[in-house]
Amino acid sequence: MRRLRADRRLLLPAVAAAVAVLLAGCTAGGGSAVSTGVPSAVVAGSASPTPLRAGDWPTYHRDALRTGTAPGAAPVGPLGTAWTAKLDGAVYGQPLVVGDRVLAATENNTVYGLDASSGAVLWSRHLGAPARAAELPCGNIDPLGITGTPVYDPATGRVFAVAELAGGRHVLVGLDAATGALEVRREVEPPKGDPLAHQQRSALALWNGRVVIAFGGLFGDCGDYVGSLVSVPTSGAGTVLSYAVPTRREGGIWASGGPVVDGDRLLVSVGNGESTGGSYDGSDSVLALSPELQRVDWFTPSTWADDNAQDLDLGSLSPVRVGGHVLAAGKRGEAYLLDAQRLGGIGGQVAQATVCPAYGGAAVDGSVVYLPCQQGLARVTVGQDGSLHQDWQVDLERGGSPVVGGGAVWVVDDHRGVLLALDPATGRVLQQARTGPAPHFASPVLAGGRVLVGTDAGVTAFSAG
């Protein structure tokens, strides 16, 4: 995870009465499980269920499987700027859309509720001073606040985000999405290593009434960090579960697409570990985890040791489900098709094809996968016979993570600051518009007849027709 990783770490302020008494145990696959009955530092307010509406975008890439597909999106047409909301920092995570609200979080540790029709600020909640580069051992985001895409929970009406604040600690907050009222605040730290060396980059996931949080390292892979997952009840109180990759160091879980909820299991991709020979150490992998965060299945390429040695691991892209298969890709440029019922262990892929080094989150439309390449976008089709076929690839200066809807594939070239609508069949540019400078791995949102993009200055909404 040394190259091209827009890593960031969230450090939390002094929180009154914050404690975490952790009881470590052993899980399948050598990871660690941690639980505690200690209550949250702050839990206020009561659950206020707010059902989702058709067309809402409550999580990264719209749904728990991270398909990035919006079936009801407006047909693509000429792009015009509908509104621009200048916020107090860069918006690295996808904005969320819930009803008439756009929910966005910044690297200055502020969460906003915006009017979806005008971009006007309806409420904002600042969570504390973010981490600065001078206090971190490495990294490339300054300030470093909220980086992973938040998640909205319709059962409680809360939007959850993880902030990194000055001092080297992480905090999970749950805010009333209608008012911004703080209802949950709880410290969340990785179960192994130095919290200061960890970064929360991946999108949050909502699973079985719990918020799942992934941790990796800072850009530069410095310090004592170990990739891990932490699961916290949406109430903010009660048992915390965790899994740590069974490697001595590294093995970060950092892809911006975040954990993928695949029925009764969670799929994650893992970055390189320090081991470059001998026994497999659980890194450079696709893992399947149970609700208790125990490893129940896994895949790693037969080249895992060389991948680790050359920083060519699978941790750069979240895996995606494609019918009866799981597709994984990473920095080496190889795409692996796995049997969803048995991921295959070492070298157990169903099919393999050289496509491109891939980063962020892919989009899935039926049997077609749109892969965000390091410098472009590729369309790959999964055949009925379990084969992989690359249909086309378009070059970009630096490709973000695509989404699909309205008869187009949408992608941000974040280096040039341009939003592109591409023909799904050919990759031809149908429409384009300037976004201004945008964060690495930026991904559009299709909701309410508009296309939303998080930028270095806030959020811009485009009309699509």
Buried (B, 14 or more C-beta within 10 A) or exposed (E): BBBBBBBBBBBBBEBEEBEBEBEEEEBBBBBBBBBBEBBBBBBEBEBBEBEEBEBBBBBBBBBBBBBBBBEEBBEBBEBEEBBBBEBBBBBBBBBBBBBBBBBBBBBBBBBBBBBBBEBEBBBBBBBBBBBEEEBBBBBBBEBBBBBBBBBBBBEBBBBBBBBBBBBBBBBBBBBBBBBBBBBBBBBBBBBBBBBBBBBBBBBBBBBEEBBBBBBBBBBBBBBBBBBBBBBBBBBBBBBBBBBBBBBBBBBBBBBBBBBBBBEEBBBBBBBBBBBBEEEBBBBBBBBBBBBEBBBBBBBBBEBBBBBBBBBBBBBBBBBBBBEEBBBBBBBBBBBBBBBBEEBBEEEBBBBEBEBBBBBBBBBBBEBBBBBBBBBBBBBBBBEEEBEBEBBBBBEBEBBBBBBBBBBBBBBBBBBBBBBBBBBBEEBEEBBBBEBEEBBBBBBBBBBBBBBBBBBBBBBBBBBBE
